[in-house]
Amino acid sequence: MTGVMDAAELRQICLDAGADDAGFVALETPGLEGEVDYVREALASTRSLISVCVRLARENFRSRAVSSVNTEIDTAIPVLDRIGRTISIALQDRGYRALYPSVTFPVEAQRLPSRGWTVSHKPVAVAAGLGHMGIHRCVIHPRFGSFIGLGTVITDAVITPYSRPIDWNPCLGCYLCVAACPVGAIHNDGSFDFDSCYTHTYNQFVNNFADWVEVMADSTDLDDYNQRMSPQETTMQSRRQYRSGYCVAVCPAGSEVIGPYLADRKEHLQLVLRPLQRKPENVYASPGSNAEAHARKRFPNKTVRHVDSGIMPPDDIDPAPEAR
């Protein structure tokens, strides 16, 4: 179909599908050049991208209990997938081609160790006006802050008018994400250590799951295996876990989020930041890396575990394509 889709009608479709906000951008928009080949591999006729977001349950993300964080992530991802499917079906019924890529893993494994996902939701969201990237490399929505899950629908529809990026960045420059990061991946000067973030946060995804299999296969017996892998780490293999969302947890930006922080910043530090800093836990880092040095210096209550970072995508690839 060669017609034009009205943006107001499409936005209502997105909201009715369950999205809390939505924006639309042309595939050829400057800044999305890195998405073109991957998107067209999935849908060759793609002209437009639809970015949607849903709110996240903030206290789940702020909890010291990693199961609470993962429960929220694992709940939000199917919601975004269902929203994407509903939008795609609505466009299909109107004669357009539309496809909703996976919000997160599984990946396109045949492309590993290069980029394994179809679309990077964060740059699309920024281009579509859903927020701007904070120094923690997550999109900050002007209303919902960092506590959002992102999804994308690709379509051959031309949408009018397209959305525009917002003209200000909600990031406060408070650097709480810098203070919270257990591997020192986020820096005050705005630079970002991709490898440290990736190695720790995605310890159980793809490369480090393979590491676990290799340890198991290489162990001479159960005693040898138990010296290399703790019972807790063995148990964790039964369910993938995102190791750290602390940068999101402590972020006070967003009109619906900022109130308590402005009312009492010290209380925010005591209730949100300090419990995460003081939490005993494993920190996964490559031997001799900056992440290891940072964790040992700043977080003596955390235990450094050596792992191979495995996959090292280029610096300009979104380090966290999942729903946040």
KOLRO-370453 format. One line per 4 residues: number of its first residue (from 1); their letters; for each residue x, y, z of N, C-alpha, C, CB. Coordinates in steps of 0.05 Angstrom, whole numbers. Glycine has a CB too. Example, Ala and Ser with C-alpha at 12.3 -4.5 7.8 and 13.67 -1.06 7.14 Angstrom:
2
1) AS) 264/-114/156/246/-90/156/264/-66/156/226/-89/181 | 257/-45/142/273/-21/143/258/1/157/282/-12/114
//
This chain:
324
1) MTGV) 17/-24/0/0/0/0/18/25/0/-19/0/25 | 10/45/-15/26/69/-17/14/94/-4/31/76/-46 | -8/90/11/-22/112/24/-6/123/48/-49/104/33 | -17/144/60/-4/157/83/-21/151/107/-1/187/78
5) MDAA) -8/144/129/-21/138/154/-22/164/171/-8/115/169 | -45/171/181/-47/195/197/-36/190/225/-77/204/199 | -18/208/234/-4/204/259/-23/204/283/17/225/263 | -43/221/282/-62/222/305/-78/195/307/-82/245/301
9) ELRQ) -86/184/284/-100/158/285/-81/136/295/-110/152/257 | -56/137/285/-37/116/293/-31/119/323/-12/118/276 | -28/143/333/-22/146/361/-45/134/378/-18/176/368 | -70/139/370/-92/127/385/-91/97/384/-119/138/373
13) ICLD) -83/86/361/-80/57/359/-60/47/380/-72/48/331 | -38/61/382/-17/53/401/-26/55/429/8/71/397 | -40/77/436/-50/80/464/-71/59/470/-62/108/467 | -89/54/451/-109/33/455/-97/6/459/-129/33/432
17) AGAD) -74/2/446/-60/-24/449/-46/-27/476/-39/-27/427 | -44/-5/491/-32/-7/518/-7/10/522/-26/-35/524 | 3/23/501/27/40/504/20/64/520/38/48/476 | 40/73/536/37/98/551/46/123/536/52/96/577
21) DAGF) 61/119/515/69/140/497/78/128/471/91/159/510 | 78/144/450/86/133/424/96/156/407/63/119/410 | 114/150/388/124/170/369/132/156/343/148/185/381 | 135/171/322/139/160/295/162/174/281/113/162/279
25) VALE) 177/158/267/201/169/254/206/155/228/226/168/273 | 216/169/208/223/157/182/249/142/185/225/179/160 | 252/120/170/276/104/172/300/119/164/273/79/155 | 298/138/145/321/153/136/329/176/154/317/162/108
29) TPGL) 316/179/177/322/201/195/352/201/203/304/199/220 | 365/224/203/393/225/212/396/214/240/403/254/210 | 416/199/244/421/186/270/412/157/271/406/201/291 | 397/149/251/388/121/250/401/105/228/357/120/247
33) EGEV) 423/116/217/436/103/195/445/74/202/461/119/186 | 452/70/227/461/43/235/439/23/237/475/45/261 | 414/32/236/391/14/238/382/3/211/368/27/252 | 388/17/189/376/13/163/379/-16/154/387/32/142
37) DYVR) 404/-26/153/409/-53/141/395/-74/158/439/-58/140 | 396/-71/184/384/-92/202/353/-92/200/392/-87/231 | 342/-68/199/313/-65/197/303/-76/170/304/-36/200 | 318/-70/148/309/-79/122/314/-109/118/323/-63/100
41) EALA) 332/-120/134/335/-149/134/310/-163/144/360/-158/151 | 297/-149/163/272/-160/174/248/-154/157/267/-149/202 | 246/-129/147/224/-121/130/235/-102/108/201/-107/146 | 240/-112/84/254/-98/64/240/-72/56/257/-115/39
45) STRS) 214/-70/58/199/-47/49/196/-25/71/172/-55/39 | 210/-28/93/206/-10/116/210/20/108/226/-17/138 | 192/36/115/194/65/112/194/80/138/171/76/94 | 181/69/158/177/83/183/181/64/207/149/95/184
49) LISV) 187/77/230/190/62/255/171/75/275/219/62/265 | 157/58/290/139/67/311/152/60/337/111/54/308 | 157/80/354/169/75/380/147/77/401/192/96/386 | 146/58/419/126/58/441/141/54/467/105/36/437
53) CVRL) 129/64/489/139/59/515/117/52/534/155/83/525 | 124/37/555/106/31/577/120/38/603/97/1/577 | 105/46/623/116/53/649/124/27/663/96/69/666 | 145/29/680/154/7/696/146/12/725/184/2/693
57) AREN) 144/-9/741/139/-7/769/165/1/783/128/-34/781 | 167/25/793/192/36/802/204/21/826/188/65/810 | 187/14/845/199/1/869/210/-27/863/177/0/890 | 199/-40/843/211/-66/835/240/-61/826/195/-79/813
61) FRSR) 244/-40/811/271/-34/800/290/-25/823/270/-13/779 | 279/-12/843/295/-2/865/302/-23/886/282/21/878 | 289/-46/885/293/-66/905/320/-78/905/272/-88/902 | 330/-85/929/355/-100/931/352/-129/922/366/-99/960
65) AVSS) 327/-138/922/321/-166/914/321/-168/883/294/-175/925 | 342/-181/872/344/-182/843/320/-196/830/370/-197/836 | 307/-214/845/283/-227/834/261/-207/829/273/-249/853 | 259/-186/845/238/-166/840/244/-150/815/237/-147/864
69) VNTE) 269/-143/811/277/-129/786/271/-146/762/307/-121/787 | 280/-171/763/276/-188/740/246/-195/735/291/-214/744 | 231/-196/756/202/-200/753/189/-178/737/188/-203/780 | 197/-153/744/186/-130/729/195/-130/700/195/-104/742
73) IDTA) 221/-136/695/230/-137/668/216/-159/652/261/-142/667 | 214/-183/665/201/-205/651/171/-201/647/206/-231/666 | 159/-184/663/131/-177/660/127/-156/638/119/-167/686 | 145/-136/637/142/-115/618/148/-124/589/161/-92/625
77) IPVL) 166/-142/586/174/-151/559/150/-163/544/197/-171/560 | 135/-182/555/112/-192/541/90/-171/536/99/-215/556 | 88/-152/554/69/-130/550/76/-115/524/68/-111/574 | 102/-108/522/111/-93/498/108/-110/473/140/-85/502
81) DRIG) 113/-136/475/110/-153/452/80/-154/443/119/-182/458 | 62/-155/463/33/-155/456/25/-129/444/17/-161/481 | 36/-107/454/29/-81/443/39/-79/414/42/-58/460 | 64/-89/409/75/-89/382/58/-106/363/103/-99/382
85) RTIS) 49/-129/373/32/-146/356/5/-133/350/27/-173/370 | -7/-120/370/-33/-107/366/-31/-84/345/-44/-96/392 | -9/-68/347/-5/-47/328/0/-58/300/19/-29/336 | 15/-80/298/21/-92/272/-4/-103/259/42/-115/276
89) IALQ) -21/-115/275/-46/-126/264/-64/-103/255/-60/-143/285 | -65/-81/270/-81/-58/262/-72/-47/236/-81/-37/284 | -46/-45/232/-35/-35/207/-40/-54/184/-5/-29/209 | -37/-80/190/-42/-101/171/-71/-99/161/-37/-129/182
93) DRGY) -90/-95/179/-118/-92/171/-123/-68/154/-135/-91/196 | -105/-48/155/-108/-24/139/-93/-26/113/-100/0/155 | -81/-49/108/-67/-54/83/-37/-49/83/-79/-37/62 | -26/-44/106/3/-39/108/18/-64/117/9/-15/127
97) RALY) 43/-65/111/60/-86/121/72/-75/147/82/-94/101 | 73/-92/168/84/-83/194/95/-108/208/62/-69/211 | 116/-103/223/130/-125/238/139/-114/264/154/-135/221 | 136/-130/285/146/-121/312/170/-139/320/123/-123/333
101) PSVT) 194/-127/320/217/-142/327/216/-149/357/243/-126/321 | 232/-169/364/234/-177/393/243/-153/409/253/-200/396 | 229/-149/432/237/-127/449/265/-132/461/217/-124/472 | 271/-157/466/297/-164/477/307/-190/465/296/-166/508
105) FPVE) 322/-205/480/331/-231/471/306/-250/468/352/-244/490 | 305/-270/450/328/-282/436/339/-264/414/320/-308/424 | 364/-269/407/378/-253/387/380/-268/361/406/-246/398 | 389/-253/341/396/-266/315/424/-279/318/395/-244/292
109) AQRL) 424/-303/328/449/-316/336/468/-319/313/443/-343/349 | 458/-321/289/476/-326/266/494/-302/261/460/-332/241 | 487/-278/273/504/-255/268/525/-251/290/486/-230/267 | 522/-266/312/542/-263/333/570/-271/324/534/-280/358
113) PSRG) 591/-258/334/592/-239/356/586/-210/349/618/-241/370 | 576/-205/325/568/-178/318/541/-172/331/567/-174/287 | 527/-152/321/502/-144/332/481/-166/328/492/-118/319 | 467/-173/350/449/-196/349/419/-188/350/454/-214/370
117) WTVS) 412/-163/347/384/-155/349/376/-139/324/379/-139/374 | 350/-138/320/339/-126/295/340/-95/296/311/-136/291 | 332/-84/319/330/-55/321/338/-46/349/301/-45/315 | 353/-24/350/361/-12/376/339/7/384/389/2/374
121) HKPV) 324/0/404/300/15/411/307/43/422/285/0/432 | 330/47/434/336/73/447/340/95/426/361/70/463 | 357/93/406/359/115/387/334/120/372/381/109/367 | 318/99/367/292/104/354/274/120/372/279/77/347
125) AVAA) 273/113/398/257/128/417/265/158/419/258/115/445 | 291/163/419/300/190/420/292/205/395/331/191/423 | 296/193/371/289/206/346/258/211/345/298/189/323 | 243/193/358/214/195/356/202/212/379/202/167/358
129) GLGH) 219/225/394/209/245/414/200/234/440/188/259/402 | 209/210/447/201/198/473/220/205/496/198/168/470 | 240/220/491/259/227/512/287/231/500/259/206/534 | 306/234/518/334/236/510/351/217/527/344/265/513
133) MGIH) 374/210/517/392/193/531/405/208/555/413/182/512 | 405/195/578/419/206/601/448/196/600/406/198/628 | 464/205/619/492/196/619/494/167/626/509/213/639 | 473/155/636/473/126/642/466/110/617/453/120/664
137) RCVI) 462/123/594/457/110/569/429/96/568/478/89/563 | 411/106/584/383/98/582/366/122/574/373/86/609 | 344/118/560/327/139/552/311/149/576/308/130/529 | 311/175/580/295/188/601/271/201/589/313/208/618
141) HPRF) 248/192/596/223/203/586/217/228/603/199/183/588 | 207/250/592/202/274/607/182/271/630/193/296/589 | 165/251/627/144/247/648/151/222/665/117/243/635 | 158/200/653/162/175/667/191/171/676/153/152/651
145) GSFI) 209/188/667/237/185/674/250/161/661/240/184/703 | 268/149/676/283/126/666/267/100/668/309/122/681 | 244/101/682/229/77/688/209/71/665/214/80/714 | 220/64/642/204/58/619/216/33/605/203/81/599
149) GLGT) 197/18/592/205/-3/574/199/6/546/191/-29/581 | 217/0/527/215/9/500/210/-14/480/240/24/492 | 194/-8/460/190/-27/438/188/-12/412/164/-43/443 | 190/-26/390/190/-14/363/174/-31/344/219/-10/352
153) VITD) 158/-18/327/145/-32/305/156/-19/279/113/-29/307 | 162/-36/260/172/-26/234/150/-31/213/198/-39/225 | 147/-12/195/125/-13/176/132/0/149/100/-1/188 | 117/-7/128/121/6/102/102/30/100/116/-14/80
157) AVIT) 87/36/120/70/60/120/86/85/121/49/59/143 | 78/105/106/88/132/110/70/146/130/90/148/82 | 81/158/150/65/170/172/67/200/171/73/159/199 | 46/214/173/47/244/173/30/255/195/39/254/146
161) PYSR) 40/275/210/68/283/210/85/265/227/71/312/219 | 111/263/221/129/248/238/135/264/263/155/242/223 | 143/250/284/149/263/309/177/276/308/149/242/333 | 182/293/326/208/306/328/220/301/356/206/337/322
165) PIDW) 247/301/358/259/298/384/251/321/403/289/296/382 | 248/315/428/243/337/447/267/355/448/236/325/476 | 262/381/454/284/401/452/299/405/478/272/427/443 | 296/387/497/311/389/522/316/361/533/296/407/543
169) NPCL) 337/359/550/344/332/561/335/331/590/374/327/558 | 318/312/597/309/310/625/331/302/644/286/290/626 | 354/292/635/375/284/653/383/308/671/400/274/637 | 385/303/697/390/324/716/420/329/720/378/317/743
173) GCYL) 437/311/711/465/313/716/471/310/746/475/340/707 | 455/294/760/459/290/789/481/269/795/433/281/802 | 488/253/775/510/233/777/504/211/797/536/247/783 | 479/207/805/473/185/823/478/158/809/444/187/832
177) CVAA) 474/157/783/479/133/768/509/126/768/470/135/738 | 526/147/768/555/143/770/561/130/797/570/169/766 | 549/140/818/555/130/845/544/102/849/542/149/865 | 523/95/835/510/69/839/523/46/823/481/70/832
181) CPVG) 535/52/801/545/31/783/567/15/796/555/43/756 | 562/-11/799/582/-28/813/608/-33/797/570/-54/821 | 607/-28/771/631/-33/755/643/-7/744/624/-52/732 | 633/16/752/645/41/743/642/46/714/673/42/751
185) AIHN) 621/37/702/618/40/673/609/68/664/597/20/662 | 597/83/683/587/110/677/605/131/689/558/113/687 | 614/150/673/634/169/682/622/198/682/658/169/664 | 632/214/701/622/241/704/625/258/678/637/255/726
189) DGSF) 645/252/662/649/267/638/631/259/615/678/265/629 | 613/240/620/595/231/599/604/208/584/589/254/581 | 629/199/587/638/175/573/627/150/586/669/174/573 | 629/128/572/616/103/580/633/79/573/588/101/568
193) DFDS) 637/62/592/653/37/588/634/15/581/670/30/614 | 630/10/555/611/-10/546/618/-37/556/611/-10/515 | 643/-45/555/651/-72/561/645/-79/590/681/-76/556 | 651/-60/608/645/-65/637/616/-69/642/656/-42/654
197) CYTH) 599/-52/630/570/-54/633/560/-81/622/556/-31/619 | 568/-87/598/559/-111/584/567/-136/599/570/-112/556 | 592/-137/608/603/-161/620/588/-167/646/632/-158/626 | 582/-147/662/568/-151/688/538/-155/684/573/-127/707
201) TYNQ) 526/-137/670/497/-137/668/486/-162/654/487/-112/654 | 500/-170/633/490/-193/617/506/-218/622/491/-186/588 | 514/-222/648/531/-244/654/519/-271/646/536/-245/684 | 493/-274/646/481/-300/639/471/-301/611/458/-305/658
205) FVNN) 477/-281/595/466/-281/567/488/-289/548/455/-254/560 | 483/-308/531/499/-316/509/527/-324/517/500/-293/488 | 545/-304/518/574/-311/522/579/-324/549/591/-287/519 | 568/-313/571/574/-324/597/558/-349/603/569/-303/618
209) FADW) 536/-353/590/522/-379/592/541/-400/579/494/-378/578 | 553/-392/557/572/-410/545/596/-416/563/582/-399/518 | 605/-395/578/626/-399/598/618/-420/619/633/-372/611 | 594/-418/628/584/-437/648/585/-466/637/556/-430/657
213) VEVM) 576/-469/612/576/-495/600/605/-505/598/563/-494/572 | 623/-488/591/651/-496/588/663/-504/615/668/-473/576 | 656/-489/636/665/-496/663/655/-524/670/657/-476/684 | 630/-529/665/618/-554/672/631/-577/656/587/-553/666
217) ADST) 636/-572/630/647/-593/614/677/-598/620/645/-586/584 | 690/-577/629/719/-579/635/725/-589/663/732/-552/631 | 705/-589/680/710/-598/708/714/-629/709/686/-591/726 | 734/-637/724/741/-665/726/720/-681/742/768/-669/738
221) DLDD) 708/-668/762/688/-681/778/671/-659/792/700/-701/798 | 653/-668/809/635/-648/823/651/-630/841/614/-663/839 | 671/-640/855/686/-624/873/701/-602/858/706/-641/889 | 712/-609/834/726/-590/818/707/-569/808/740/-604/794
225) YNQR) 683/-577/800/663/-558/790/655/-539/813/638/-572/780 | 651/-549/837/642/-533/859/663/-513/868/635/-550/883 | 688/-518/862/710/-499/868/709/-475/848/737/-512/867 | 698/-480/824/697/-459/804/671/-444/804/702/-472/776
229) MSPQ) 650/-457/812/623/-445/809/608/-449/835/607/-458/785 | 598/-427/847/584/-429/872/556/-441/868/581/-402/886 | 544/-453/888/517/-464/886/497/-443/876/508/-476/912 | 500/-418/886/482/-397/878/484/-391/848/488/-371/894
233) ETTM) 508/-391/837/512/-386/809/501/-409/792/542/-381/802 | 503/-433/802/491/-456/788/461/-453/787/499/-482/801 | 449/-446/810/420/-442/811/411/-421/792/412/-436/840 | 426/-399/790/418/-377/773/416/-384/743/437/-354/776
237) QSRR) 430/-406/735/429/-414/707/401/-423/699/449/-436/701 | 384/-429/719/357/-439/712/339/-416/703/345/-452/736 | 347/-391/709/332/-368/700/351/-345/696/310/-360/721 | 350/-334/672/368/-312/665/363/-288/683/366/-304/636
241) QYRS) 383/-274/690/380/-251/708/396/-227/697/389/-258/736 | 383/-204/697/398/-179/692/412/-172/717/379/-157/681 | 438/-169/716/453/-166/741/451/-138/753/482/-172/735 | 445/-118/738/445/-91/750/427/-72/734/473/-80/752
245) GYCV) 408/-60/748/393/-38/737/395/-14/755/363/-46/733 | 418/-12/769/421/8/790/420/36/778/447/4/805 | 430/39/753/430/66/741/402/76/737/445/65/714 | 383/58/731/355/65/728/343/69/756/340/43/712
249) AVCP) 349/51/774/337/51/801/341/78/815/349/29/818 | 364/90/813/370/114/829/363/139/814/399/114/836 | 356/138/789/351/162/773/326/177/782/349/155/743 | 328/202/790/305/217/799/291/234/778/313/235/822
253) AGSE) 300/232/752/289/249/731/261/241/723/307/248/707 | 246/259/711/219/255/702/199/268/721/213/225/701 | 179/281/709/160/296/725/145/280/745/141/311/707 | 140/254/739/125/237/757/144/224/778/111/215/742
257) VIGP) 170/228/776/189/214/793/204/234/811/209/199/776 | 207/258/803/226/276/816/217/287/842/232/298/797 | 192/287/848/181/300/872/195/293/898/152/293/875 | 197/267/905/210/260/931/239/268/931/208/230/935
261) YLAD) 253/267/909/281/275/908/284/305/914/293/268/881 | 267/321/902/268/350/907/260/356/936/251/365/887 | 241/341/947/232/346/974/253/339/995/207/330/979 | 269/318/990/289/310/1010/310/293/996/275/294/1034
265) RKEH) 331/305/987/352/291/972/367/271/990/371/311/960 | 371/278/1015/385/260/1033/369/234/1037/391/274/1059 | 343/237/1039/327/214/1043/327/196/1018/298/222/1049 | 328/208/994/330/193/970/356/177/970/329/212/945
269) LQLV) 378/189/978/403/174/980/401/151/999/426/193/988 | 389/155/1022/388/135/1042/369/112/1035/379/147/1069 | 347/119/1022/327/99/1015/332/84/989/299/112/1014 | 345/98/970/348/86/943/377/79/937/337/106/923
273) LRPL) 395/99/940/423/94/932/438/77/951/437/121/929 | 439/83/977/456/69/996/450/39/998/453/81/1023 | 425/31/998/421/2/999/433/-14/976/391/-4/1000 | 434/-2/952/446/-15/929/476/-15/931/436/-2/903
277) QRKP) 487/7/941/516/8/944/526/-12/965/525/36/952 | 510/-16/986/519/-33/1008/511/-62/1004/507/-23/1033 | 497/-69/983/488/-96/979/511/-115/973/467/-97/956 | 514/-137/989/534/-157/982/524/-173/958/538/-176/1006
281) ENVY) 542/-175/938/534/-189/913/559/-194/897/514/-173/897 | 557/-212/877/578/-216/858/579/-194/837/575/-244/844 | 603/-185/831/607/-166/809/624/-181/788/621/-140/819 | 614/-182/763/627/-197/742/644/-179/725/606/-212/725
285) ASPG) 670/-185/723/688/-168/709/710/-185/696/701/-147/728 | 721/-174/674/744/-187/661/769/-183/679/749/-175/633 | 786/-203/680/810/-200/697/827/-176/689/827/-226/695 | 835/-160/709/852/-137/704/838/-113/692/874/-145/686
289) SNAE) 811/-114/690/796/-93/677/792/-69/696/769/-103/667 | 784/-46/685/777/-23/701/753/-30/719/769/0/683 | 735/-47/710/712/-55/726/721/-69/751/693/-72/710 | 740/-87/749/750/-101/772/763/-81/792/771/-122/764
293) AHAR) 780/-63/782/793/-44/799/773/-26/813/813/-26/783 | 752/-17/799/731/0/810/716/-15/832/712/9/788 | 708/-39/827/693/-54/847/709/-59/872/683/-80/835 | 734/-66/869/750/-72/892/756/-47/909/777/-85/883
297) KRFP) 758/-24/895/763/1/910/738/13/923/775/21/891 | 716/13/908/693/27/917/673/9/932/679/40/894 | 673/-17/927/653/-34/938/666/-59/951/633/-43/917 | 680/-56/973/693/-79/985/674/-100/995/710/-69/1008
301) NKTV) 649/-93/998/629/-113/1007/618/-130/984/606/-98/1020 | 627/-124/960/618/-140/936/642/-158/928/610/-121/913 | 635/-181/916/655/-201/909/660/-201/879/646/-229/918 | 684/-196/871/691/-196/842/694/-225/832/717/-180/837
305) RHVD) 680/-230/811/682/-257/798/693/-252/769/654/-271/797 | 714/-266/763/726/-263/736/711/-279/715/756/-272/737 | 704/-265/693/691/-278/671/703/-266/645/660/-273/671 | 698/-279/623/707/-270/597/684/-253/586/714/-293/577
309) SGIM) 691/-228/577/670/-211/566/658/-223/541/681/-183/561 | 673/-239/527/662/-254/504/656/-237/480/637/-268/512 | 632/-225/479/624/-210/456/630/-181/461/594/-214/450 | 642/-168/442/649/-139/445/639/-124/420/679/-135/449
313) PPDD) 613/-116/419/603/-101/397/617/-74/395/573/-97/398 | 615/-60/372/627/-34/369/615/-14/389/623/-23/341 | 630/7/395/622/26/415/596/40/409/644/47/419 | 588/42/383/564/57/376/540/39/377/567/69/349
317) IDPA) 542/14/386/519/-3/388/506/-1/415/526/-33/382 | 480/2/416/465/4/441/472/-20/459/435/5/436 | 483/-15/483/491/-37/501/468/-51/514/510/-27/522 | 444/-40/513/422/-52/526/397/-51/509/418/-39/553
321) PEAR) 394/-69/490/371/-67/473/345/-77/486/375/-83/448 | 347/-86/511/323/-96/524/305/-74/532/331/-113/548 | 282/-82/545/261/-63/551/266/-45/574/235/-78/555 | 286/-26/571/289/-5/590/306/17/578/303/-16/616
//
